[in-house]
C-alpha cells in the first residue's frame, strides 16, 4: 500500500513527495492525512518476536581482542610496578631513618667515651707512678748508652721479637 501524493506548500511554494511506507518521519506535510496501515503493528510485533526467538549466534565481528589484552596486561604491569616502587621507597625511607638514628647513637657514644677517657687521664697521677717505680720496684732511668734508636721508614708499627743488639 504505497501510495504517493504530491502537495504544494503555499507558504514556501515547495513541492513534497511522501510515501506511506516511510514511517520514520511522523510528520505529515499539509492537511491531507495518509491512510493508517492497520497491519503495521502486527507485522512489527511478529518481526520482533522472531528476533527474540532466534538463538544468539556467535558471530565473529573480526575484532581482535589482542589490543584489549595488551592494554590490560600493561595496566596490570604498571600497577605492580607502582606498588613495588612505593614499597621500595618506603624501605629506603625506613633505612634512612635507621641510619640517622644509629648515627645519633654513635655520636652519643663517642661523646660519652671521650668524657670517660678524659676522666681516666685526669685521675692518673704520673708523679705517684714514678715514685712507686723507683722506690718500690727498683727501677731507674736508662743511661745514654742503653738507649737505642730505630728508624722505621714505613708507616707500619714495629713488633720486637728479639733483643736489639749493639
Secondary structure, DSSP 8 states (H G I E B T S, - for coil): ---EEEEEETTTTEEEEEETT--S-----SS------THHHHHHHHHHHHHHHS-------S--SHHHHHHHHHHHHHHHHHHHHHHHHHHHHHHHHHHHHHHHHHHHHHHHHHHHHHHHHHH--HHHHHHIIIIIS------GGG-------SSS-----S----
